[in-house]
């Protein structure tokens, strides 16, 4: 959907993936397409389809019947989608790396606490603990 006036081959397209607090329009021009910033709550398929739709509609609509130009523009659209997806994947990888680092830190802390507690526990407590672990393993499905 296009909104507003057409000026200098630039259409202002409402970004359907924008939240209520983020209502910036998506600019689509003959030379550049600004994609919406990928957010984790979005289905990546919706964002990808929207980007391809805007890009192809803009360029095919303005190019006439030249099949080579259409093929080139479709290839450009696919390259743009690929770069957008690669950026989204890199962002997600960074988030996952941070979570892994936090979890590794937590594991080290728990192992340290566990060894401290085992070294300061009485033999009776350790025997009871191993007995409870055996019962848990036997009752597990």
Secondary structure, DSSP 8 states (H G I E B T S, - for coil): -EEEEEETTEEEE--TT--TT----EEEESS-B------TTS-HHHHHHHHHHHHHHHHHHTTTT-HHHHHHHHHHHHHHHHHHHHHHHHHHHHHHHHHHHHHHHHHHHHHHHHHHHHHHS-HHHHHHHHHHHHHHHHH--
